[in-house]
């Protein structure tokens, strides 16, 4: 069965990004429909897949990671206008029968992602 998961690592502190807020949207043309909002657990993951079963369909999606809010909560001094505030990642799901894992490695100044396993 297909599913969508995420995992965030804090590259400043070298640990999972526990407590980071993440929102998931399904994209349809210019429209973005909010599907879920989660707060990552102690392992930097959602407690369950973001999407699975009948709700997990092929299409375009956006994950939005609240990077600046997370780092401020961790005590990192950021300017009023941070370099990275929220990080949006847009991606496609061509086959809803597969597992799509979207990890994020983040700092207040840089991020990277890839299709994980």
C-alpha positions, 0 to 999 in steps of 0.5 A: 500500500502506498503512503507519504511520510516525512522526516526532518533533521536539524543540521545546526544541532545535529538532531531530529527537528522535534516540534517542527510544524508541517503542513501538507497541501494537494495542488490542483492548478492554482488551488492548494487544498490543506490536507493535514497539519502536524507537529513532528515527534521526538524523532523528527517524524509525523506519528503516522503517514501524512497520507495513506489508503484511499486518501493517497492518490497520484497528483501534485503536493506541497509540504510546508516546513515552519523552519524559522519558528522551529529554530526560534523555539530552539533559541537560535537568534534570527532577524525579524525577517529570517533568510528561511521562514517557511520552506515549501517543497512541491513534488509529484506522486505518479504512482500512489501504490508506492511509498514516497518519503520526503526528508528535509535537512534544515538550518536557518540558512540552507536546506536539502531534500531528496526522495527517500526510502 
